[in-house]
Amino acid sequence: MLLDKTHPDYDGERAGFQLLDPYEPDLIVPAGTPHDVRLAVARAADAGLPVAVQATGHGLPRTTPGGLLITTGRMNGVTVDPATATARIEAGTRWEQVIEAAARHRLAPLSGSSPAVGAVSYTLGGGIGLLARRHGYAADQVRAIDVVTADARSRHVTPESDPDLYWALAGGRGSFGVVTALEIGLVPVERLFGGGLYFDTGLVADALRTWADWTAALPEEMTSSIAIIPFPDRPQVPAPFRGRRVAHIRIAYAGEPEEGATLVRPLRAIGPRLVDTVAEMPYTASDTIHNDPTHPAGYFATHSLLRELPPASLDVLLGADDSVVELRHLGGALSKPQSHPNSVGNRDALYFAGLLTPGLAPGTDTRPLRLAHDQVRRALTPWATGGRVLNFLYGENATPEEVRRAYEPADLERLITLKAQWDPTHLFRAQPA
Ligand SMILES: Cc1cc2nc3c(=O)[nH]c(=O)nc-3n(C[C@H](O)[C@H](O)[C@H](O)COP(=O)(O)OP(=O)(O)OC[C@H]3O[C@@H](n4cnc5c(N)ncnc54)[C@H](O)[C@@H]3O)c2cc1C
């Protein structure tokens, strides 16, 4: 099937989670099989149309009108092999499907804060998950990649069969082809100790400072983050948070619950919690740790990577009171060498510092937001590594310069060389080259 702009299903098919600036392709191919993807890539190559791919639309890049969009939502099969602790996931699979399928075998994928995010793109972009400090990037667990390259051929790529293409795809996301399926490793996690601690406005600064100090000496089993959220005063916001600036500490401990409770004690000592959900839970309930929004929305987000979090950096973040501020604790297994190298960069960063402006209507001019976010990021420069995380570069923020910062300089050169080899006509105009 091929949808042009006059087709009644065109708008429904291009709709994704991010509402701000949807694709406006000339043509959409709703793909159901790798064969559909091959035909679509061949057609685009013949017509000289650039190719974009959308699974769920959580990570919409910068969009320019025109081209051919391949939607992969119908390709969503998951099979788990408990003997090898691996899953085969098709291009349009969301994490929630993988979590459910893996849990039947007491296994878990390295999924992130939102189970609605597309598992394939998340993994190809690195993937900083709930258990990231214990198990590393999701990309580090990629065993095999089925991809349709710019010559419209399907290839089964493993670290052994084609180390260069494997290295480029695992970290390079959509730049080298349309991935039709991934084989990923799962981890033996059935339950974890986790949840959220919510502190009211008067304790936000304390919560941030205590969390930052607390992260200085933690085992790798503990992955955590903090968000400072200015909740609007609207009826649809839950009563304890409505109209308040709240600190939300998120905990995911992959160890014994008693040890987890001991580790979390200094955080509970910050003061009374508006809500405290930290307890032992099945991995299938891990969506409640971050409680990410589930309804499509318009949002603008930027970030920095930091090597340290001294008090002056926290003052900068506390001053950013118009945005949602998020700090994720990195390090641990994220910084370790992988058994099969990939192109994910910036492994030396210790904190992710994100700024998010939610609730934007479609077509909102994001330039004023960019200026406001940039002012905060400039103030963080003394502690910043200068790096970026590909997965968190959305929309207007995904400029070529920002995307280049997701890689080590030598890796970027290698990616550009491989891009010229595998996609000489620049059919896939996604990042990084
Ligand atoms: C609420 C929310 C929570 C998030 N939480 C996390 C988190 O905890 N950790 C983390 O690391 N990231 C997180 N992200 C970022 C997310 O992982 C990326 O934005 C990811 O790219 C989204 O993938 P998608 O398929 O859902 O989105 P899409 O917008 O459909 O895809 C994003 C891009 O990926 C590429 N792509 C998609 N499918 C393919 C394919 N089959 N082959 C090749 N390229 C493809 C395309 O370039 C596409 O533009 C989060 C994002 C949101 C909005």
The ligand as a Tripos MOL2 file, in Angstrom:
@<TRIPOS>MOLECULE
LIG
   53    58     1     0     0
SMALL
NO_CHARGES

@<TRIPOS>ATOM
      1 C1          8.4720    9.6650   27.0500 C.3       1 LIG1
      2 C2          9.8290    9.2410   26.5320 C.ar      1 LIG1
      3 C3         10.6630    8.4710   27.3400 C.ar      1 LIG1
      4 C4         11.9200    8.0790   26.8860 C.ar      1 LIG1
      5 N1         12.7350    7.3440   27.7070 N.ar      1 LIG1
      6 C5         13.9690    6.9870   27.2800 C.ar      1 LIG1
      7 C6         14.8670    6.2750   28.1370 C.ar      1 LIG1
      8 O1         14.5470    5.9580   29.2940 O.2       1 LIG1
      9 N2         16.0990    5.9610   27.6640 N.ar      1 LIG1
     10 C7         16.4810    6.2710   26.3810 C.ar      1 LIG1
     11 O2         17.6020    5.9300   25.9880 O.2       1 LIG1
     12 N3         15.6560    6.9510   25.5650 N.ar      1 LIG1
     13 C8         14.4300    7.3260   25.9880 C.ar      1 LIG1
     14 N4         13.6110    8.0430   25.1660 N.ar      1 LIG1
     15 C9         14.1010    8.3960   23.8310 C.3       1 LIG1
     16 C10        13.7470    7.2940   22.8190 C.3       1 LIG1
     17 O3         14.4780    6.1360   23.1120 O.3       1 LIG1
     18 C11        14.1190    7.7500   21.4050 C.3       1 LIG1
     19 O4         13.4500    8.9320   21.1000 O.3       1 LIG1
     20 C12        13.8090    6.6760   20.3900 C.3       1 LIG1
     21 O5         14.4480    7.0080   19.1710 O.3       1 LIG1
     22 C13        12.3160    6.5680   20.1430 C.3       1 LIG1
     23 O6         12.0570    5.5120   19.2670 O.3       1 LIG1
     24 P1         10.6040    5.3320   18.6810 P.3       1 LIG1
     25 O7         10.6320    4.2150   17.7070 O.co2     1 LIG1
     26 O8          9.6600    5.2300   19.8130 O.co2     1 LIG1
     27 O9         10.3540    6.7370   17.9460 O.3       1 LIG1
     28 P2         10.2900    7.1350   16.4040 P.3       1 LIG1
     29 O10        10.0610    8.6170   16.4270 O.co2     1 LIG1
     30 O11         9.3030    6.3110   15.6720 O.co2     1 LIG1
     31 O12        11.7440    6.8470   15.8420 O.3       1 LIG1
     32 C14        12.8060    7.7370   16.1240 C.3       1 LIG1
     33 C15        13.8660    7.6550   15.0390 C.3       1 LIG1
     34 O13        14.4830    6.3850   15.0780 O.3       1 LIG1
     35 C16        14.8410    5.9720   13.7630 C.3       1 LIG1
     36 N5         14.1860    4.6830   13.5090 N.ar      1 LIG1
     37 C17        12.9830    4.2530   13.9730 C.ar      1 LIG1
     38 N6         12.7470    2.9950   13.5430 N.ar      1 LIG1
     39 C18        13.8240    2.6330   12.8110 C.ar      1 LIG1
     40 C19        14.1710    1.4580   12.1130 C.ar      1 LIG1
     41 N7         13.3660    0.3930   12.0880 N.pl3     1 LIG1
     42 N8         15.3440    1.4220   11.4530 N.ar      1 LIG1
     43 C20        16.1750    2.4850   11.4570 C.ar      1 LIG1
     44 N9         15.8920    3.6450   12.1120 N.ar      1 LIG1
     45 C21        14.7380    3.7120   12.7710 C.ar      1 LIG1
     46 C22        14.3690    7.0330   12.8100 C.3       1 LIG1
     47 O14        15.4510    7.8910   12.5190 O.3       1 LIG1
     48 C23        13.3160    7.7480   13.6200 C.3       1 LIG1
     49 O15        13.1830    9.0980   13.2430 O.3       1 LIG1
     50 C24        12.3540    8.4620   25.5950 C.ar      1 LIG1
     51 C25        11.5230    9.2510   24.7930 C.ar      1 LIG1
     52 C26        10.2810    9.6500   25.2490 C.ar      1 LIG1
     53 C27         9.4230   10.5300   24.3800 C.3       1 LIG1
@<TRIPOS>BOND
     1     1     2 1
     2     2     3 ar
     3     2    52 ar
     4     3     4 ar
     5     4     5 ar
     6     4    50 ar
     7     5     6 ar
     8     6     7 ar
     9     6    13 1
    10     7     8 2
    11     7     9 ar
    12     9    10 ar
    13    10    11 2
    14    10    12 ar
    15    12    13 ar
    16    13    14 ar
    17    14    15 1
    18    14    50 ar
    19    15    16 1
    20    16    17 1
    21    16    18 1
    22    18    19 1
    23    18    20 1
    24    20    21 1
    25    20    22 1
    26    22    23 1
    27    23    24 1
    28    24    25 2
    29    24    26 1
    30    24    27 1
    31    27    28 1
    32    28    29 2
    33    28    30 1
    34    28    31 1
    35    31    32 1
    36    32    33 1
    37    33    34 1
    38    33    48 1
    39    34    35 1
    40    35    36 1
    41    35    46 1
    42    36    37 ar
    43    36    45 ar
    44    37    38 ar
    45    38    39 ar
    46    39    40 ar
    47    39    45 ar
    48    40    41 1
    49    40    42 ar
    50    42    43 ar
    51    43    44 ar
    52    44    45 ar
    53    46    47 1
    54    46    48 1
    55    48    49 1
    56    50    51 ar
    57    51    52 ar
    58    52    53 1
@<TRIPOS>SUBSTRUCTURE
     1 LIG1         1 GROUP 0 **** ****
